[in-house]
Amino acid sequence: MYPGSALIIGLLAFFYTWTIFFPYVQNQFGLESTAGIALGSSLAGLGAMVVIPPIIGTILDRTNSSVIPSFVAATLIALGGISFALMTASESWAMGKWYWYASSFLLGGGATALATGLLPPLVSQWFADDEQGSAQGLMMGSRYLALAAASPILGGLLNLLGFSFGFAMAITLFAVAITIILGGFFWRFPTAEEQREIFDQETTEESEGGNGEAMSFGMAIKDARFWILLVAMTAASFSFTGFQQNFSLILVQGLVENAGYSEGFITGTVVPTFLSINYVFMAAGAIFWGRIMDYLGGPFRTLILVYGIPATLYAVFFLSYTMLIPVLIVGALIFFGLGGEPPVHYAAVPTLFGRENVGKLLTYMNAVSVGMGMFFGPIVFAFINDVTGVYLASFGVAIVIRFVGAGAAAVGTRVASQ
């Protein structure tokens, strides 16, 4: 049921496809700089990770039900959709930017929070420790496949309805309906009998740092593994989203400004195609790295590879970003590696700290680490580009920070084995 739910929820994870709207916003308001537009993506990340998931994750733990947190999310999505519709009808950036920022936070962030703050804790309740990586990987793989479909669907709707009030309301009504139906009627916690069956199947083999102890948030922050994982996740998220949320503009810079392709071809065809291809590779990467985590016996060993491989490919990507076919190939390889980050992060929390408070622990850790990386990554990437006129320096920063994350994971491996 949950892989199928993840497939549907992936269509609503607008934060990951928010970059599609950047060129439309830029053209509608005649903007020259990109930092103001990218701030919308940062705010979507703030909603998707920092603010909204801790709220619904805490409610989830306290009620042992997905109904109330789902209705809270649906309300925020509806408010964000109205703001998005008003933005498409605005004539000036002075007014339109406030609707853009509100819709980014509430619609882009609120809809994505279902996938980041509600579904992963629910999935963790249904699987034993030695299956967490594979379970979260399958869930994330399904979500990425949906994101691959979401990009051309959004592109098709934009071609059909335009960047308009009608387009905004169509995606909003769909998101609200799906949130209420899944959260209110299909998602649930395992019963006491089902929990006994799950825990009876737990293996006695020791995993990396796993001790089976259910920790509260207060207990977890006294554990060195908590802080090591926090540093690693923050570094990875900064470079992940900084690259991901700016690549439509990176492709425009490389293929339009430097290689001479038409902007309509790049924004209307190449960017949606690029998104689709890369999310297919992210789906494969999520399933692959989730299984690798279970095989290696813990998250830290896996994260060294998941962080390190894309770091080296970033440099290759920048060197080839003026060539259409090479940039698609290298981008796909990068996203295969990046696809392993969320499922390993999600699986690491219940593996290291237990399931009893996983909703709160997972969402709070993501809020501090992944959320802050999501907020600062896109805007810093775009700001460096505005200052230097080229994305080279942004890639340099991203590479260094990814290796910081890999180093933290290496330290975590040693600490967890003590």
N, C-alpha and C positions, 0 to 999 in steps of 0.2 A: 504493500500500500504506500509506504513512504517514498520509495523511488519514483512511483507514479506521481505522488504529490509534489516531489521535488521537480519533476518534469513540468508540471503546471506552474509551480511557484517561480521557476526559472523565467517564465514569460513575464513575470511581474517584477523581477529584480532590475528595475530601471536604472539603478546606479551604474550597473555594468554596461549599459547601452546608452547612458546619458550623453556620451561624447557625440553621438549621432546628431544631436540637436545643436551642437556648437556652431557649425557653419550657417545654419538657418538663423540662429540668433544674431550672429555677426552680420549677415546680409540684411536682415530685417531692420536693424538699427544703424547700419552703416558704420560699424565699429572697426577701428584699425588695430588696437591692442587686443590681446587675448586674455590677459590676466583677469579682467572683470568677468569674462564669461566663465573661465575656469573656476572662479570662486564658487559658482553654482555647483560644480562637481564636488568641491570641497565641502560645501554645506550638505550635499546629498550624502557624502561619506559620514559627516557628523551625525546626520539623522539615522543612517543605516547601521552605524556601529556605536557611536558614543552616547547618544541620548535615548533613542527609542528602544533598542534591544534590552538594556538593563531594566527598563520599566516593564516590558512584557515578560522578560526572563524571571524577574522577581515575582511578578503575579503568577507566573506558571508554577514556580516552586511552592508558593503559598497556597494555591488553590488545587494543585494537581489536576488542572483542567486547562485546555487550550481555548475555551469559549470566551472568557473575559478578555484575555490578551488579544485575541483575534478581533473582537469588536472594537477594542481600543485602536488597534492598527487600522481597521477599516474606516474609523472616523477620521484619523489623521490623513489617510490616503484621499478621502473625499475632499477635505479642506485643501489639500495640495493640488488636487485636480482642478478645483475651481480657480485657484491662483494661476495654474498653468494656462487655463483657458483665457483668463483675463490678460495674461502676458501676451498671448498671440494676437489679441485685439488692441494692444497698446501701440501708439504711434511714436512715442519717444522713449529713449533709454532711461531718462530721468525717472519715469514712472514704471516702465517695463522691468527695470532691473530688480525692483522690490518684489514684483510678482514672480520673476525668474528665481530669485533667491528663496522665496517662500515655497514655491513649487518644488524646487530642488530638494529642500530639507524635508518637506512633508510628503510629497508624492514619490520622488526618487529615493529618498531615505526611508520613508515609512513602508513602502511596498517591499523594498529590499530587506528591511528588518525582519520580515517573515522568514526569509531564507537564512539570515545570519543570527537571529536571536530567538527564534521559536522552533524551527524545524530541527536544527542540530541537537539541542537538549532532548527533544522528544525521541529522536533516533537513538541517542546514547542509552536510553532506558531499556531498549529492546535487545541489546547485544552484550555478550560477555567481553571482558577486557581484551582477550586475545583475538577478538573479532572487530574491535572498535575501528581500526584503520580501514579494513575492508568495507565496513558498513558506512562509515562517513565518506569513503571514497566513492562508493556506489551512489550514495545520495548526491554528492557533489557532481559526479559524472552525469547523472540524470539532469541536474540543474544546468550544467554547461551545455548539454545537448539542446535544452530548451532555449538557452541564450543564443545558440547558433541559429535556431529557427526564428528567434525574436528579432534579430537584426533585419533579415529580409522582410519580415512581416511589418515591422515599423517602417522600413523603407517603402514598402508597397502602399501602406496606409498614407504615408506622406505624399507619395505620388498621386494617390487617389483623392485625398481630402485636402492636401496642402498643409502647411504649417499653420493650422487654423483652430478656431474655437471648437469646431466639430471634431477634429482629430483629438484634441485634448480631452473632450468629454467622453469620446469613445473608449480611449484607453483607461480613463478613470472609472467608468461604470463597470468595465470588465474586471478591473483590479478589485474593486469593492465587492462585487458579487462572488468572485472566487475566494476571497479572504473569508467572507461570512460562511460560505458553504463548507469549505474544508475545515476551518477552525471550529465551526459550530456543530458539524455533523460527522466528521470522519476522524479527526485526530484525537488521540486519547493516550493516557498512561496505561502501562500493563497492569492487570489486576494482581492481587496478592498471589494467586495461584500461578499466574504467568511469570511473576517475578521469581518465585521459587524454582520454576523450571529453568529460567535463565541462569540463576546463580548456581543451581545444581550442576550445570554444564560447564562452569568455570574450570579452567585447567589449573593445575598446581604448579605449572612452570612459571618461573619468575620472569617478568618483563623488565625492561629498562626503567628503573625507578618506580615501578608499580608496587604498591604494598597493600592494596585492597582497602585501605582506611578511608572512610568517608570524612572529609575535612570540611569545616566551615570556612567562610572567607577569612575570618580572623586567624584560624590555624594555618591556612594556606600561605598567607603573607609572611609567616615566620619561617617558611620553607625556602631554602636557597633556590630550589628548582623553579619556584614561582617567578622569582625575579630574573633568572636566566632566560626562562621562556618569554617573559615580558619584553626583555631587551631584543631578543631574536625576532619576535613577532613584529615589534615596532619597526625595526630596520627593514625587514622584508616588505612590510606593508607600504612604507614610504616609497620604495623604489618600484614596487608592483603597480600601485595606483598612479604614481607620477607618470610612469610610462603609459599605462593603459588609458588613462583619461585624456592624454594629450596626443595620442598617436594619430587621430584624424587630422590634427593640425600639423603633426610631424610629417605625415604623408603629403599634405598640401605643400609644405615647405620643400620637401625633397623632390616630389614628382611634378608639381605644378610650377613652383618658382625656379627650381634648378634644372628639371628635366624637360619642361615644356609641355606636359600633358594638360588637357583642358580641365578646369576646375569642376565643371559639371560631371565629367567622367569620373574623376577621383572621388568627389563627395557623394555622387549618386549611385556609383557602381562599385568602385574599388573599396571604399570604406566599409559598406555593408558586407561585401564579399570577404574582406579581411577579417571582420568580426566573426563571421560564420565559420570560416576555416579555422581560426584560432580557438574558438570555443569548442569545436570538435576535438582539436588537439588537447585542449584543457580537460575535456571529459575523459579522454584516454589517459591523460596524465594523472587525473584525480584517482581513477580506478587503479592504475599502475602503482602510484606511490603509496596509496592506502594499503595495498597488499604488501608492498615492500616494507612498510612500517611493521605490519604484523610478522613478517618474515624475520626482520632484524631484531624484533623484540622491544621496540620502543620508539618514541618520536625523535629524540635528539640525533641519533645516528642518521636517520632519514633526512632530517632538516639540513644537515651539512651538505648533502647532495642537492636537495631541492633549492637551496639558496645559491650554492656555488655555480651550478651549471648555467642558469640564466645570466649570471653576472658576466661570464666570459662572452656569452652570445650577444649581450647588449652592444659591445664594441663592434662586433661583426655587423649587427643591424645598422648602426649609424654609418658604417663605411659603405653599406650597400643601399641606403635609403633613397638614392636617386635612380635605382634600377627596379622596375616593377616586379618581375618574377623573383629575383633574389630576395627582395625585401619580404615578399609573401612567404617564401620558404623559411628564411631565418626567423621571421615572426612566429611562424607555426611552431618551430622548435623551442623558441623562448616560452611560448604559452604552454607547451607540453610540460616544461619544468615548473612554470608558475602554477599550473593546475594542481600540483601536489601540495601547495601551501595550505589552503583552507581545510581540506580533510584531515591533514596531519595535525594542524592546530586544534581543530575540533575534537579529534580523537585523543590528543595529548591531555586535555583537561580531565576527563573522566578516568583516563588511565593513571594519571599521577595523583589525582586528588579525590577520586571516588565520584559516585553518581548522585548522592543524596542532595547536594546543593549545586548540581551541575548547571542549572539554568542561570543562577546568579553568578557563579564563578566564571562560567564561559563568557557570559555577556559583559561582566565587569572587566575581565581581562581584555576582551576585544575592545571594549570602550576606551581603555587606557592605551593599549598598544596599537592594534590594527586601526581603531578609530582615529587616533591622532595621526597615524601615518597616512590614512586616507585623506584627512583634512589638509595636512601640510604638503603632501606629495604633489597633487595636481597644481596647486597655486605656485609652489616653489619652482617646479619644472617650467611653467609658463612664464613666471617672473624672470628667471634666468635667461630664457629665450628672448623676452622683451628687452632685457638689458644688453645682451651680447649679440642679438640678431640671428642666432643659430642655436640649435639644441645640443651642440657638442658638449658644452659645459654641464648641461643637465644630465647627460649620459654619464659623464665622469663622476658626478656626485652620486648617482644611482649605483654605479659599480662599486664604489668605495663602501657605501652603506650596506650593500648586500653582503660584502665580505665581512663586515662587522657582525651581521647576523649569523653568518656561517661560523665565525669565531666563537660567538656566544653559544651556539649549538654544540661546538666541540667541547667547550668548558662544561656544558650541561651533561654531556656524555660521561665525563670523568666524575662529576659530582654524583650523578645518579648511580654509578657503579660502586661508590664507596659504602 
